[in-house]
Amino acid sequence: MNSLLQRYFGFNPAETSIRTEIIAGVSTFLTMAYILAVNPTILGVTGMDKGALFATTAITSGIATLIMALHAKMPFGLAPGMGINAFFAYTVCLSMGHTWQFALTAVLLEGLIFIFLTVTNIREKIVYSLPPSIQKAIGVGIGLFIAFIGLQNAGISVKNDATLVALGQIFQPGVLLVIIGLISTSVLLVKNIPGALLIGIAITTICGIPFGLTHLDGIVSMPPSVEPIFMQFEWHNIFTVDMVMVVFSFLFMDLFDTLGTLVSLLYKGGYVKDGRMPRMKESFFADAVGTTIGACFGTSAISTYVESAAGVSVGGKSGLTSLVIAVCFFLSLFLAPL
């Protein structure tokens, strides 16, 4: 068994265990599972079918993460990138006035260019051309950005015309629940409890019951069809100036998003030795192919998720962690109500 796991997923029993890899995979999935709800909400403003978007998000995330597991053999999860999906919806479609089919065509072209840049090692050379301080700083910036989004969604940080941001109503049930979750998870992390983030999520979910914020409206349902958004492209706009601008914008954003996240995770997992980062080309290949497949299924660009640090922090070391994440995404197709 261990020899098969080592061959296909890079599993090393001297460094980790199957139990640890499973816990790491579930932990990462639960910290990034929000994308199953958020991505359809964001892209849905363009007129895309939200049910189809839910199914597409689950399918493409599962496929891209499976490529990461088998090809790169790294413990990282992939899904439609936050920020990139917002640019897709609010800038390209709503502000610039393009159709979502136009935007999907741009994502497809971006994915194909990424595959070329990966195969020719150009993306890897870009990474090594940056000073180590900048490599690490990109991940910090992404983390702060995601933290700020979390504070806003929680109601801890609210809009203020005078100071731009202000403290929200912290005694509201939802805000109190977030604070409980942050404190309990932080204590578990400081105590180095295995599966701290997973346990923190469970504690927060249970505490949400008396607050009236945790609801269960069902568990299992059949997945929606992806047909309304599958293979919807505007080929006649490929050679337009607008298409070139949008593709370049997607390319630039996704390049440094994935670059910063991947470098941060490699440092977090202790993979970096003497400034060299292992299996970077294979990891880049996973998100490049994932982006191309994602465009065909009908979603914005796929990227490696910084939330993968949740699994790395509990001991995830190999592609077996990614396999667990991929399986969770595929299973979520049938667990939409839950």
C-alpha positions in Angstrom: 0.0 0.0 0.0 2.7 2.5 1.0 4.7 1.8 -2.2 1.6 2.6 -4.3 0.9 5.8 -2.4 4.5 6.8 -2.7 4.5 6.2 -6.5 1.3 8.0 -7.2 1.2 10.7 -4.5 4.7 11.0 -3.2 3.6 9.7 0.2 6.6 9.0 2.6 5.6 7.0 5.8 8.8 8.3 7.5 7.4 11.9 7.3 3.7 11.5 7.7 0.9 9.0 8.1 -2.3 8.2 6.2 -4.4 9.5 9.1 -2.5 12.8 9.2 -2.9 13.2 5.4 -6.7 12.6 5.7 -7.0 15.2 8.5 -4.9 17.7 6.5 -7.1 17.2 3.4 -10.4 17.6 5.3 -9.0 20.6 7.1 -8.0 22.3 3.9 -11.3 21.5 2.2 -13.3 23.0 5.0 -11.3 26.2 5.0 -11.8 26.7 1.3 -15.3 25.1 0.9 -16.8 28.6 1.1 -15.9 29.0 -2.6 -18.8 26.6 -3.4 -21.2 29.3 -2.2 -19.2 32.4 -3.0 -18.2 31.7 -6.6 -21.8 31.2 -7.8 -22.8 34.3 -5.9 -20.1 36.5 -7.5 -20.3 35.1 -11.1 -24.1 34.9 -10.9 -24.4 38.7 -11.2 -23.3 38.4 -14.8 -26.4 36.3 -15.6 -24.8 32.9 -15.4 -26.9 30.1 -13.9 -26.1 29.8 -10.2 -27.0 26.1 -10.0 -24.7 25.3 -12.9 -22.0 27.5 -11.3 -22.2 25.5 -8.1 -21.7 22.2 -10.0 -18.9 23.7 -12.1 -17.1 25.1 -9.1 -17.1 21.7 -7.4 -16.1 19.7 -10.6 -13.3 22.0 -11.7 -11.9 22.4 -8.2 -11.9 18.6 -7.9 -10.2 18.0 -11.2 -7.5 20.7 -10.7 -6.7 19.4 -7.2 -6.6 15.8 -8.5 -4.0 17.0 -11.0 -2.1 18.5 -8.2 -2.2 15.2 -6.3 -1.1 12.9 -9.1 1.2 15.2 -11.1 2.7 17.6 -8.6 2.3 15.3 -5.6 1.9 18.3 -3.3 -0.7 18.9 -0.5 -2.4 21.9 -2.0 -6.0 22.6 -3.0 -7.1 24.5 -6.1 -10.4 26.3 -6.9 -11.6 29.4 -8.8 -9.5 32.2 -7.4 -11.0 34.9 -5.2 -10.4 38.4 -6.6 -10.0 37.0 -10.1 -13.7 35.9 -10.1 -14.7 39.4 -8.8 -12.6 41.0 -11.7 -14.4 38.6 -14.1 -17.8 39.6 -12.9 -17.7 43.3 -11.8 -15.0 44.7 -14.1 -15.1 42.7 -17.3 -18.8 42.1 -17.4 -20.5 44.8 -15.4 -18.1 47.7 -15.8 -16.7 47.1 -19.3 -20.1 45.7 -20.6 -18.8 42.4 -22.0 -20.9 39.2 -21.9 -19.9 36.4 -19.6 -19.2 34.3 -22.7 -16.6 36.9 -23.7 -15.0 36.7 -20.3 -14.9 32.9 -20.4 -13.2 33.1 -23.8 -10.5 35.3 -22.2 -10.1 32.8 -19.4 -9.6 30.0 -21.9 -6.9 31.9 -23.7 -5.2 32.8 -20.4 -5.2 29.1 -19.5 -3.6 28.1 -22.8 -1.0 30.8 -22.4 -0.3 29.6 -18.9 0.3 26.1 -20.1 2.8 27.4 -22.6 4.6 29.5 -20.0 4.7 26.5 -17.7 6.0 24.0 -20.2 8.7 26.4 -21.3 9.7 27.1 -17.6 9.1 30.8 -18.0 6.8 31.0 -14.9 9.5 29.2 -12.8 12.1 31.7 -14.0 9.9 34.6 -13.0 9.7 33.2 -9.5 13.5 32.9 -9.1 14.0 36.4 -10.6 12.2 37.9 -7.5 14.1 38.5 -4.3 13.1 36.1 -1.4 11.6 39.1 0.5 9.2 39.8 -2.3 8.4 36.1 -2.8 7.3 35.9 0.8 5.6 39.3 0.9 3.1 38.4 -1.9 1.7 35.6 0.3 1.5 38.0 3.2 -0.4 40.5 1.1 -2.8 37.8 -0.1 -3.4 36.7 3.5 -4.2 40.2 4.6 -6.5 40.6 1.7 -8.4 37.5 2.6 -8.5 38.4 6.3 -10.0 41.8 5.4 -12.7 40.1 3.3 -13.4 37.9 6.3 -13.7 40.8 8.7 -16.1 42.5 6.3 -18.3 39.5 5.7 -18.3 38.9 9.5 -19.4 42.5 10.2 -16.4 43.3 12.3 -15.2 45.8 9.8 -17.8 48.1 8.1 -17.8 50.9 5.7 -17.3 54.4 7.0 -17.4 57.6 4.8 -15.0 59.5 7.1 -12.4 56.8 7.9 -13.1 54.3 5.1 -13.4 51.5 7.7 -14.9 51.3 11.2 -15.7 48.8 13.9 -19.0 47.1 13.4 -21.7 46.1 15.9 -19.6 43.6 17.8 -22.5 42.5 20.0 -24.6 41.2 17.1 -25.0 37.4 17.2 -23.1 36.8 13.9 -20.2 39.0 15.0 -20.0 37.4 18.4 -20.0 33.9 16.8 -17.0 35.0 14.6 -15.1 36.2 17.7 -15.8 32.9 19.4 -14.5 31.0 16.4 -11.4 33.1 16.1 -10.5 32.8 19.8 -11.2 29.1 20.0 -9.3 28.3 16.8 -6.4 30.6 17.9 -6.0 28.8 21.2 -6.0 25.4 19.5 -3.3 26.6 17.1 -1.1 28.0 19.8 -1.4 24.7 21.7 -0.4 22.9 18.5 -3.5 20.7 18.6 -3.7 18.5 15.5 -6.6 19.5 13.3 -6.9 22.8 15.1 -8.7 24.6 12.2 -11.0 21.7 11.7 -11.9 21.5 15.4 -12.4 25.3 15.4 -14.8 25.2 12.5 -16.8 22.4 14.3 -16.9 24.5 17.6 -18.1 27.5 15.7 -20.8 25.6 13.9 -22.1 24.1 17.1 -22.0 27.4 18.9 -24.1 28.8 16.0 -27.1 26.7 17.0 -28.1 28.7 20.2 -27.4 31.9 18.2 -29.9 30.7 15.6 -27.3 31.0 12.9 -26.6 27.3 12.2 -29.4 25.8 10.0 -29.7 22.4 8.4 -32.2 22.5 5.5 -31.3 19.0 4.1 -28.2 17.0 3.4 -28.3 15.3 0.0 -29.5 16.4 -3.4 -28.7 15.7 -7.0 -26.2 18.0 -8.6 -27.4 20.7 -11.0 -26.6 20.5 -14.7 -23.6 22.5 -16.1 -25.1 22.6 -19.5 -26.2 26.3 -19.4 -22.6 27.5 -19.1 -20.6 24.6 -20.6 -18.4 25.5 -23.6 -19.9 28.9 -24.0 -17.3 31.0 -26.0 -17.3 34.0 -28.3 -14.8 33.0 -30.9 -15.5 36.0 -33.1 -14.0 38.3 -30.4 -10.6 36.6 -30.1 -8.7 39.1 -32.1 -10.3 42.3 -30.7 -8.3 44.9 -28.7 -10.7 44.4 -25.7 -9.9 40.7 -25.7 -6.2 41.3 -25.7 -6.6 43.8 -22.7 -8.8 41.4 -20.7 -6.5 38.4 -21.4 -3.5 40.4 -20.3 -5.3 41.5 -17.1 -6.3 38.0 -16.2 -2.8 36.7 -17.0 -1.1 39.4 -14.8 -3.5 38.9 -11.8 -3.4 35.1 -11.9 0.3 34.9 -12.4 1.2 36.8 -9.3 -1.7 35.4 -7.3 -0.7 31.8 -7.9 3.0 32.6 -7.7 2.7 34.3 -4.3 0.4 31.6 -2.9 2.6 28.7 -4.0 5.8 30.3 -2.7 4.2 31.0 0.6 3.0 27.4 0.9 6.3 26.0 0.0 8.0 28.0 2.7 5.2 27.1 5.2 5.7 23.4 4.5 9.4 23.6 4.8 10.0 22.5 1.2 12.4 25.4 0.4 16.1 24.3 0.7 18.9 26.8 -0.2 16.3 29.0 -2.1 15.2 26.1 -4.3 11.6 25.2 -4.5 10.7 21.6 -5.5 8.0 20.5 -8.0 7.1 24.1 -8.8 6.7 23.5 -12.5 4.3 20.6 -11.8 2.3 22.7 -9.4 2.1 25.5 -11.9 0.9 23.0 -14.5 -2.0 21.9 -12.3 -3.4 25.4 -12.1 -2.8 26.1 -15.8 -4.6 23.0 -16.9 -7.3 23.6 -14.3 -7.9 27.1 -15.6 -8.3 25.8 -19.2 -10.7 23.1 -18.0 -12.5 25.6 -15.8 -13.2 27.9 -18.8 -14.7 25.0 -20.7 -17.0 24.1 -17.7 -17.8 27.8 -17.2 -15.9 29.4 -14.4 -13.1 32.0 -13.8 -9.4 31.1 -13.5 -8.3 28.3 -11.2 -5.5 29.0 -8.7 -3.8 27.4 -5.7 -5.4 28.4 -2.5 -3.5 29.9 0.4 -6.0 28.1 2.7 -3.9 25.0 1.9 -1.8 26.2 4.8 -4.5 24.7 7.0 -3.6 21.2 5.8 0.1 21.9 5.8 0.0 23.2 9.4 -1.5 19.9 10.6 1.2 17.8 8.8 0.0 17.4 5.2 3.1 16.5 3.1 2.1 14.7 0.0 -0.4 14.5 -2.9 -2.5 12.2 -0.7 -3.7 15.4 1.1 -4.7 16.8 -2.3 -6.5 13.6 -3.2 -8.7 13.9 -0.1 -9.5 17.6 -1.0 -10.4 16.5 -4.5 -12.7 13.7 -3.2 -14.4 16.2 -0.9 -15.1 18.5 -3.8 -16.6 15.7 -5.9 -18.7 14.5 -2.9 -19.9 18.1 -2.3 -21.8 17.9 -5.6 -24.3 15.7 -3.8 -24.2 17.6 -0.5 -25.3 21.1 -1.6 -27.9 21.6 1.1 -25.4 20.6 3.9 
